[in-house]
Amino acid sequence: MRQVASLRRQVDFARLRRHGRRVSTKSLTIYRSDEPAGDASSLVGITVSKSIGKAVVRNKLRRRLSAIVREALAPRAAMRLLIIARPVAADAHFSDLRAEVTSALGPT
């Protein structure tokens, strides 16, 4: 399985929002950009704001999205990815979230 690292710096989040391709779904907003050649790992950031709910709900959603991203990025080339959850994502089923992420990432 390919290594997936986290976006850590605010500058990286802002750059991806400005220059990445945006895909909006019912529960998520996803920004993506292809990684420059030579980088073997993908960088992923997941944002779940307090408007989603209490800490337990936010952390559960973050863990779900992390699992989905790890699974979805395995067969793909390295990329930078930012996932922003909307409030309806807290009530969405795992399979619905997986379908939204997979369709937003496009063909392999």
N, CA, C and O atoms as a GROMACS GRO file, in nm:
protein
  432
    1MET      N    1   0.083  -0.118   0.000
    1MET     CA    2   0.000   0.000   0.000
    1MET      C    3   0.088   0.124   0.000
    1MET      O    4   0.189   0.129   0.069
    2ARG      N    5   0.049   0.224  -0.077
    2ARG     CA    6   0.125   0.348  -0.088
    2ARG      C    7   0.114   0.427   0.042
    2ARG      O    8   0.011   0.424   0.109
    3GLN      N    9   0.219   0.495   0.075
    3GLN     CA   10   0.224   0.579   0.194
    3GLN      C   11   0.140   0.704   0.173
    3GLN      O   12   0.149   0.767   0.068
    4VAL      N   13   0.058   0.741   0.270
    4VAL     CA   14  -0.022   0.863   0.265
    4VAL      C   15   0.019   0.950   0.382
    4VAL      O   16   0.002   0.911   0.497
    5ALA      N   17   0.072   1.068   0.353
    5ALA     CA   18   0.115   1.160   0.457
    5ALA      C   19   0.009   1.270   0.474
    5ALA      O   20  -0.079   1.286   0.390
    6SER      N   21   0.019   1.343   0.583
    6SER     CA   22  -0.078   1.448   0.613
    6SER      C   23  -0.028   1.584   0.570
    6SER      O   24   0.090   1.615   0.581
    7LEU      N   25  -0.122   1.666   0.521
    7LEU     CA   26  -0.093   1.807   0.501
    7LEU      C   27  -0.087   1.867   0.641
    7LEU      O   28  -0.180   1.848   0.719
    8ARG      N   29   0.017   1.940   0.673
    8ARG     CA   30   0.034   1.991   0.809
    8ARG      C   31   0.031   2.143   0.817
    8ARG      O   32  -0.023   2.200   0.912
    9ARG      N   33   0.090   2.208   0.718
    9ARG     CA   34   0.105   2.353   0.728
    9ARG      C   35  -0.015   2.426   0.667
    9ARG      O   36  -0.072   2.382   0.567
   10GLN      N   37  -0.052   2.538   0.729
   10GLN     CA   38  -0.162   2.619   0.680
   10GLN      C   39  -0.135   2.669   0.539
   10GLN      O   40  -0.228   2.686   0.460
   11VAL      N   41  -0.009   2.692   0.506
   11VAL     CA   42   0.029   2.738   0.372
   11VAL      C   43  -0.010   2.633   0.267
   11VAL      O   44  -0.059   2.668   0.159
   12ASP      N   45   0.010   2.505   0.299
   12ASP     CA   46  -0.024   2.398   0.206
   12ASP      C   47  -0.175   2.390   0.185
   12ASP      O   48  -0.222   2.369   0.073
   13PHE      N   49  -0.252   2.407   0.293
   13PHE     CA   50  -0.398   2.407   0.282
   13PHE      C   51  -0.443   2.523   0.192
   13PHE      O   52  -0.525   2.504   0.102
   14ALA      N   53  -0.389   2.642   0.217
   14ALA     CA   54  -0.428   2.761   0.141
   14ALA      C   55  -0.390   2.747  -0.006
   14ALA      O   56  -0.468   2.784  -0.094
   15ARG      N   57  -0.270   2.695  -0.034
   15ARG     CA   58  -0.225   2.678  -0.173
   15ARG      C   59  -0.316   2.581  -0.248
   15ARG      O   60  -0.349   2.604  -0.364
   16LEU      N   61  -0.355   2.475  -0.182
   16LEU     CA   62  -0.441   2.376  -0.245
   16LEU      C   63  -0.580   2.434  -0.271
   16LEU      O   64  -0.641   2.404  -0.374
   17ARG      N   65  -0.630   2.515  -0.179
   17ARG     CA   66  -0.759   2.580  -0.201
   17ARG      C   67  -0.754   2.677  -0.318
   17ARG      O   68  -0.850   2.688  -0.395
   18ARG      N   69  -0.643   2.748  -0.331
   18ARG     CA   70  -0.630   2.847  -0.439
   18ARG      C   71  -0.609   2.784  -0.576
   18ARG      O   72  -0.670   2.825  -0.674
   19HIS      N   73  -0.520   2.682  -0.582
   19HIS     CA   74  -0.476   2.630  -0.711
   19HIS      C   75  -0.530   2.492  -0.745
   19HIS      O   76  -0.514   2.446  -0.858
   20GLY      N   77  -0.592   2.424  -0.650
   20GLY     CA   78  -0.641   2.289  -0.676
   20GLY      C   79  -0.774   2.289  -0.750
   20GLY      O   80  -0.844   2.390  -0.755
   21ARG      N   81  -0.806   2.174  -0.807
   21ARG     CA   82  -0.935   2.157  -0.873
   21ARG      C   83  -1.038   2.120  -0.766
   21ARG      O   84  -1.014   2.031  -0.684
   22ARG      N   85  -1.151   2.189  -0.767
   22ARG     CA   86  -1.253   2.168  -0.665
   22ARG      C   87  -1.367   2.082  -0.719
   22ARG      O   88  -1.415   2.102  -0.831
   23VAL      N   89  -1.408   1.987  -0.636
   23VAL     CA   90  -1.525   1.905  -0.666
   23VAL      C   91  -1.614   1.911  -0.544
   23VAL      O   92  -1.570   1.881  -0.433
   24SER      N   93  -1.740   1.950  -0.563
   24SER     CA   94  -1.833   1.958  -0.452
   24SER      C   95  -1.935   1.846  -0.463
   24SER      O   96  -1.989   1.820  -0.570
   25THR      N   97  -1.960   1.780  -0.352
   25THR     CA   98  -2.061   1.676  -0.344
   25THR      C   99  -2.160   1.716  -0.236
   25THR      O  100  -2.149   1.824  -0.178
   26LYS      N  101  -2.255   1.630  -0.209
   26LYS     CA  102  -2.357   1.659  -0.109
   26LYS      C  103  -2.295   1.680   0.030
   26LYS      O  104  -2.335   1.771   0.102
   27SER      N  105  -2.199   1.596   0.066
   27SER     CA  106  -2.143   1.597   0.201
   27SER      C  107  -2.003   1.655   0.210
   27SER      O  108  -1.957   1.685   0.320
   28LEU      N  109  -1.933   1.670   0.098
   28LEU     CA  110  -1.792   1.706   0.100
   28LEU      C  111  -1.757   1.808  -0.006
   28LEU      O  112  -1.825   1.818  -0.109
   29THR      N  113  -1.652   1.882   0.019
   29THR     CA  114  -1.586   1.963  -0.083
   29THR      C  115  -1.443   1.910  -0.090
   29THR      O  116  -1.374   1.903   0.011
   30ILE      N  117  -1.400   1.874  -0.210
   30ILE     CA  118  -1.269   1.812  -0.226
   30ILE      C  119  -1.186   1.895  -0.322
   30ILE      O  120  -1.229   1.927  -0.434
   31TYR      N  121  -1.066   1.931  -0.278
   31TYR     CA  122  -0.968   1.999  -0.361
   31TYR      C  123  -0.856   1.900  -0.390
   31TYR      O  124  -0.810   1.830  -0.299
   32ARG      N  125  -0.813   1.894  -0.515
   32ARG     CA  126  -0.703   1.803  -0.549
   32ARG      C  127  -0.611   1.867  -0.651
   32ARG      O  128  -0.652   1.949  -0.732
   33SER      N  129  -0.486   1.827  -0.644
   33SER     CA  130  -0.388   1.865  -0.745
   33SER      C  131  -0.290   1.750  -0.756
   33SER      O  132  -0.261   1.681  -0.659
   34ASP      N  133  -0.238   1.732  -0.876
   34ASP     CA  134  -0.142   1.625  -0.900
   34ASP      C  135  -0.008   1.663  -0.839
   34ASP      O  136   0.032   1.779  -0.842
   35GLU      N  137   0.057   1.565  -0.785
   35GLU     CA  138   0.188   1.585  -0.721
   35GLU      C  139   0.296   1.592  -0.828
   35GLU      O  140   0.287   1.521  -0.929
   36PRO      N  141   0.396   1.675  -0.809
   36PRO     CA  142   0.506   1.679  -0.905
   36PRO      C  143   0.573   1.541  -0.917
   36PRO      O  144   0.574   1.464  -0.822
   37ALA      N  145   0.628   1.513  -1.032
   37ALA     CA  146   0.693   1.384  -1.055
   37ALA      C  147   0.807   1.363  -0.956
   37ALA      O  148   0.877   1.458  -0.919
   38GLY      N  149   0.823   1.240  -0.915
   38GLY     CA  150   0.932   1.207  -0.823
   38GLY      C  151   0.890   1.195  -0.679
   38GLY      O  152   0.966   1.143  -0.597
   39ASP      N  153   0.770   1.240  -0.644
   39ASP     CA  154   0.723   1.228  -0.506
   39ASP      C  155   0.637   1.102  -0.496
   39ASP      O  156   0.537   1.090  -0.566
   40ALA      N  157   0.676   1.011  -0.410
   40ALA     CA  158   0.610   0.881  -0.403
   40ALA      C  159   0.488   0.879  -0.312
   40ALA      O  160   0.408   0.785  -0.320
   41SER      N  161   0.470   0.979  -0.228
   41SER     CA  162   0.359   0.973  -0.134
   41SER      C  163   0.258   1.084  -0.161
   41SER      O  164   0.292   1.192  -0.208
   42SER      N  165   0.134   1.054  -0.131
   42SER     CA  166   0.028   1.152  -0.143
   42SER      C  167   0.020   1.232  -0.014
   42SER      O  168   0.052   1.181   0.094
   43LEU      N  169  -0.023   1.357  -0.024
   43LEU     CA  170  -0.045   1.441   0.094
   43LEU      C  171  -0.194   1.466   0.105
   43LEU      O  172  -0.258   1.509   0.010
   44VAL      N  173  -0.250   1.438   0.223
   44VAL     CA  174  -0.394   1.447   0.243
   44VAL      C  175  -0.423   1.531   0.366
   44VAL      O  176  -0.360   1.514   0.471
   45GLY      N  177  -0.518   1.623   0.353
   45GLY     CA  178  -0.567   1.702   0.465
   45GLY      C  179  -0.716   1.683   0.477
   45GLY      O  180  -0.787   1.686   0.377
   46ILE      N  181  -0.764   1.665   0.599
   46ILE     CA  182  -0.907   1.649   0.624
   46ILE      C  183  -0.949   1.755   0.724
   46ILE      O  184  -0.894   1.764   0.833
   47THR      N  185  -1.048   1.836   0.686
   47THR     CA  186  -1.097   1.943   0.771
   47THR      C  187  -1.240   1.913   0.813
   47THR      O  188  -1.328   1.894   0.729
   48VAL      N  189  -1.262   1.908   0.944
   48VAL     CA  190  -1.394   1.885   0.999
   48VAL      C  191  -1.415   1.994   1.104
   48VAL      O  192  -1.357   1.988   1.212
   49SER      N  193  -1.498   2.093   1.072
   49SER     CA  194  -1.514   2.207   1.162
   49SER      C  195  -1.612   2.178   1.275
   49SER      O  196  -1.680   2.075   1.275
   50LYS      N  197  -1.619   2.269   1.370
   50LYS     CA  198  -1.706   2.253   1.486
   50LYS      C  199  -1.854   2.259   1.449
   50LYS      O  200  -1.940   2.219   1.527
   51SER      N  201  -1.884   2.310   1.330
   51SER     CA  202  -2.024   2.314   1.288
   51SER      C  203  -2.079   2.174   1.259
   51SER      O  204  -2.200   2.156   1.247
   52ILE      N  205  -1.992   2.076   1.248
   52ILE     CA  206  -2.032   1.937   1.223
   52ILE      C  207  -2.096   1.879   1.348
   52ILE      O  208  -2.196   1.806   1.339
   53GLY      N  209  -2.041   1.909   1.464
   53GLY     CA  210  -2.094   1.856   1.588
   53GLY      C  211  -1.989   1.855   1.697
   53GLY      O  212  -1.886   1.922   1.686
   54LYS      N  213  -2.014   1.779   1.800
   54LYS     CA  214  -1.920   1.770   1.912
   54LYS      C  215  -1.798   1.688   1.872
   54LYS      O  216  -1.794   1.630   1.764
   55ALA      N  217  -1.698   1.685   1.959
   55ALA     CA  218  -1.569   1.623   1.928
   55ALA      C  219  -1.582   1.477   1.889
   55ALA      O  220  -1.512   1.430   1.800
   56VAL      N  221  -1.671   1.403   1.955
   56VAL     CA  222  -1.688   1.261   1.924
   56VAL      C  223  -1.734   1.243   1.780
   56VAL      O  224  -1.684   1.156   1.709
   57VAL      N  225  -1.828   1.324   1.738
   57VAL     CA  226  -1.883   1.316   1.601
   57VAL      C  227  -1.776   1.357   1.500
   57VAL      O  228  -1.759   1.292   1.397
   58ARG      N  229  -1.704   1.466   1.529
   58ARG     CA  230  -1.600   1.513   1.436
   58ARG      C  231  -1.489   1.410   1.420
   58ARG      O  232  -1.444   1.384   1.308
   59ASN      N  233  -1.445   1.352   1.530
   59ASN     CA  234  -1.337   1.253   1.522
   59ASN      C  235  -1.380   1.126   1.452
   59ASN      O  236  -1.302   1.066   1.378
   60LYS      N  237  -1.504   1.085   1.473
   60LYS     CA  238  -1.556   0.967   1.403
   60LYS      C  239  -1.558   0.992   1.252
   60LYS      O  240  -1.518   0.906   1.174
   61LEU      N  241  -1.605   1.109   1.212
   61LEU     CA  242  -1.609   1.144   1.071
   61LEU      C  243  -1.468   1.151   1.013
   61LEU      O  244  -1.444   1.105   0.902
   62ARG      N  245  -1.375   1.209   1.087
   62ARG     CA  246  -1.236   1.219   1.041
   62ARG      C  247  -1.175   1.080   1.022
   62ARG      O  248  -1.106   1.056   0.923
   63ARG      N  249  -1.201   0.988   1.115
   63ARG     CA  250  -1.150   0.851   1.101
   63ARG      C  251  -1.212   0.781   0.982
   63ARG      O  252  -1.143   0.708   0.910
   64ARG      N  253  -1.341   0.801   0.960
   64ARG     CA  254  -1.407   0.740   0.843
   64ARG      C  255  -1.345   0.791   0.713
   64ARG      O  256  -1.314   0.713   0.623
   65LEU      N  257  -1.327   0.923   0.704
   65LEU     CA  258  -1.271   0.980   0.583
   65LEU      C  259  -1.127   0.935   0.561
   65LEU      O  260  -1.085   0.914   0.447
   66SER      N  261  -1.051   0.921   0.668
   66SER     CA  262  -0.913   0.871   0.655
   66SER      C  263  -0.909   0.731   0.598
   66SER      O  264  -0.828   0.701   0.511
   67ALA      N  265  -0.997   0.644   0.647
   67ALA     CA  266  -1.003   0.507   0.596
   67ALA      C  267  -1.044   0.505   0.448
   67ALA      O  268  -0.988   0.429   0.369
   68ILE      N  269  -1.139   0.587   0.413
   68ILE     CA  270  -1.185   0.593   0.274
   68ILE      C  271  -1.073   0.643   0.183
   68ILE      O  272  -1.052   0.589   0.074
   69VAL      N  273  -1.003   0.746   0.225
   69VAL     CA  274  -0.896   0.803   0.144
   69VAL      C  275  -0.782   0.703   0.126
   69VAL      O  276  -0.730   0.688   0.016
   70ARG      N  277  -0.744   0.635   0.234
   70ARG     CA  278  -0.638   0.535   0.223
   70ARG      C  279  -0.674   0.429   0.120
   70ARG      O  280  -0.590   0.388   0.040
   71GLU      N  281  -0.798   0.384   0.122
   71GLU     CA  282  -0.845   0.283   0.028
   71GLU      C  283  -0.852   0.337  -0.114
   71GLU      O  284  -0.815   0.268  -0.209
   72ALA      N  285  -0.900   0.461  -0.130
   72ALA     CA  286  -0.920   0.518  -0.263
   72ALA      C  287  -0.788   0.557  -0.330
   72ALA      O  288  -0.778   0.552  -0.453
   73LEU      N  289  -0.688   0.597  -0.252
   73LEU     CA  290  -0.562   0.642  -0.310
   73LEU      C  291  -0.464   0.530  -0.340
   73LEU      O  292  -0.365   0.553  -0.408
   74ALA      N  293  -0.490   0.410  -0.290
   74ALA     CA  294  -0.396   0.299  -0.308
   74ALA      C  295  -0.359   0.274  -0.455
   74ALA      O  296  -0.240   0.262  -0.485
   75PRO      N  297  -0.455   0.265  -0.548
   75PRO     CA  298  -0.416   0.236  -0.687
   75PRO      C  299  -0.382   0.360  -0.770
   75PRO      O  300  -0.354   0.347  -0.889
   76ARG      N  301  -0.385   0.477  -0.712
   76ARG     CA  302  -0.367   0.600  -0.789
   76ARG      C  303  -0.226   0.657  -0.776
   76ARG      O  304  -0.150   0.620  -0.687
   77ALA      N  305  -0.196   0.748  -0.867
   77ALA     CA  306  -0.068   0.821  -0.861
   77ALA      C  307  -0.072   0.917  -0.743
   77ALA      O  308  -0.179   0.951  -0.692
   78ALA      N  309   0.045   0.961  -0.700
   78ALA     CA  310   0.054   1.053  -0.587
   78ALA      C  311  -0.017   1.185  -0.621
   78ALA      O  312  -0.008   1.234  -0.734
   79MET      N  313  -0.086   1.241  -0.523
   79MET     CA  314  -0.157   1.367  -0.540
   79MET      C  315  -0.169   1.438  -0.406
   79MET      O  316  -0.146   1.379  -0.301
   80ARG      N  317  -0.206   1.562  -0.412
   80ARG     CA  318  -0.241   1.637  -0.291
   80ARG      C  319  -0.392   1.647  -0.288
   80ARG      O  320  -0.457   1.672  -0.389
   81LEU      N  321  -0.446   1.626  -0.168
   81LEU     CA  322  -0.590   1.616  -0.154
   81LEU      C  323  -0.633   1.686  -0.026
   81LEU      O  324  -0.573   1.665   0.079
   82LEU      N  325  -0.736   1.769  -0.035
   82LEU     CA  326  -0.793   1.835   0.081
   82LEU      C  327  -0.942   1.805   0.082
   82LEU      O  328  -1.012   1.833  -0.015
   83ILE      N  329  -0.989   1.747   0.192
   83ILE     CA  330  -1.131   1.712   0.205
   83ILE      C  331  -1.190   1.797   0.316
   83ILE      O  332  -1.143   1.795   0.429
   84ILE      N  333  -1.295   1.871   0.282
   84ILE     CA  334  -1.365   1.955   0.379
   84ILE      C  335  -1.505   1.899   0.395
   84ILE      O  336  -1.582   1.890   0.299
   85ALA      N  337  -1.538   1.860   0.518
   85ALA     CA  338  -1.668   1.799   0.546
   85ALA      C  339  -1.774   1.906   0.567
   85ALA      O  340  -1.748   2.010   0.628
   86ARG      N  341  -1.892   1.880   0.516
   86ARG     CA  342  -2.008   1.967   0.538
   86ARG      C  343  -2.091   1.906   0.651
   86ARG      O  344  -2.075   1.788   0.682
   87PRO      N  345  -2.178   1.984   0.713
   87PRO     CA  346  -2.257   1.933   0.826
   87PRO      C  347  -2.338   1.807   0.796
   87PRO      O  348  -2.358   1.725   0.887
   88VAL      N  349  -2.386   1.788   0.675
   88VAL     CA  350  -2.463   1.666   0.644
   88VAL      C  351  -2.377   1.541   0.643
   88VAL      O  352  -2.429   1.430   0.646
   89ALA      N  353  -2.245   1.558   0.639
   89ALA     CA  354  -2.155   1.442   0.637
   89ALA      C  355  -2.161   1.364   0.768
   89ALA      O  356  -2.132   1.244   0.770
   90ALA      N  357  -2.197   1.430   0.877
   90ALA     CA  358  -2.203   1.363   1.007
   90ALA      C  359  -2.308   1.252   1.008
   90ALA      O  360  -2.291   1.152   1.078
   91ASP      N  361  -2.416   1.269   0.931
   91ASP     CA  362  -2.524   1.170   0.928
   91ASP      C  363  -2.514   1.076   0.808
   91ASP      O  364  -2.597   0.985   0.794
   92ALA      N  365  -2.415   1.095   0.722
   92ALA     CA  366  -2.402   1.012   0.602
   92ALA      C  367  -2.348   0.874   0.636
   92ALA      O  368  -2.268   0.858   0.728
   93HIS      N  369  -2.392   0.775   0.562
   93HIS     CA  370  -2.342   0.639   0.579
   93HIS      C  371  -2.203   0.627   0.518
   93HIS      O  372  -2.166   0.703   0.428
   94PHE      N  373  -2.127   0.531   0.568
   94PHE     CA  374  -1.990   0.508   0.521
   94PHE      C  375  -1.989   0.484   0.370
   94PHE      O  376  -1.904   0.538   0.299
   95SER      N  377  -2.082   0.403   0.322
   95SER     CA  378  -2.085   0.371   0.178
   95SER      C  379  -2.114   0.495   0.094
   95SER      O  380  -2.061   0.508  -0.016
   96ASP      N  381  -2.198   0.586   0.145
   96ASP     CA  382  -2.227   0.709   0.072
   96ASP      C  383  -2.103   0.798   0.065
   96ASP      O  384  -2.073   0.855  -0.040
   97LEU      N  385  -2.032   0.809   0.178
   97LEU     CA  386  -1.909   0.889   0.178
   97LEU      C  387  -1.805   0.830   0.084
   97LEU      O  388  -1.737   0.903   0.012
   98ARG      N  389  -1.792   0.697   0.085
   98ARG     CA  390  -1.696   0.631  -0.004
   98ARG      C  391  -1.731   0.658  -0.150
   98ARG      O  392  -1.642   0.685  -0.230
   99ALA      N  393  -1.859   0.650  -0.184
   99ALA     CA  394  -1.902   0.676  -0.322
   99ALA      C  395  -1.872   0.819  -0.363
   99ALA      O  396  -1.830   0.843  -0.476
  100GLU      N  397  -1.892   0.913  -0.273
  100GLU     CA  398  -1.866   1.054  -0.305
  100GLU      C  399  -1.716   1.078  -0.328
  100GLU      O  400  -1.678   1.147  -0.422
  101VAL      N  401  -1.631   1.023  -0.242
  101VAL     CA  402  -1.486   1.041  -0.257
  101VAL      C  403  -1.438   0.975  -0.384
  101VAL      O  404  -1.361   1.035  -0.459
  102THR      N  405  -1.483   0.853  -0.410
  102THR     CA  406  -1.440   0.780  -0.529
  102THR      C  407  -1.482   0.852  -0.657
  102THR      O  408  -1.403   0.863  -0.751
  103SER      N  409  -1.605   0.901  -0.661
  103SER     CA  410  -1.651   0.972  -0.782
  103SER      C  411  -1.580   1.106  -0.797
  103SER      O  412  -1.554   1.149  -0.910
  104ALA      N  413  -1.547   1.171  -0.687
  104ALA     CA  414  -1.478   1.300  -0.696
  104ALA      C  415  -1.334   1.284  -0.744
  104ALA      O  416  -1.281   1.373  -0.811
  105LEU      N  417  -1.271   1.172  -0.711
  105LEU     CA  418  -1.133   1.149  -0.755
  105LEU      C  419  -1.127   1.109  -0.902
  105LEU      O  420  -1.021   1.120  -0.964
  106GLY      N  421  -1.236   1.065  -0.957
  106GLY     CA  422  -1.241   1.031  -1.099
  106GLY      C  423  -1.180   0.896  -1.130
  106GLY      O  424  -1.152   0.818  -1.039
  107PRO      N  425  -1.158   0.869  -1.259
  107PRO     CA  426  -1.104   0.740  -1.300
  107PRO      C  427  -0.961   0.722  -1.252
  107PRO      O  428  -0.888   0.819  -1.227
  108THR      N  429  -0.922   0.596  -1.241
  108THR     CA  430  -0.790   0.562  -1.189
  108THR      C  431  -0.679   0.611  -1.274
  108THR      O  432  -0.562   0.589  -1.241
   0.00000   0.00000   0.00000
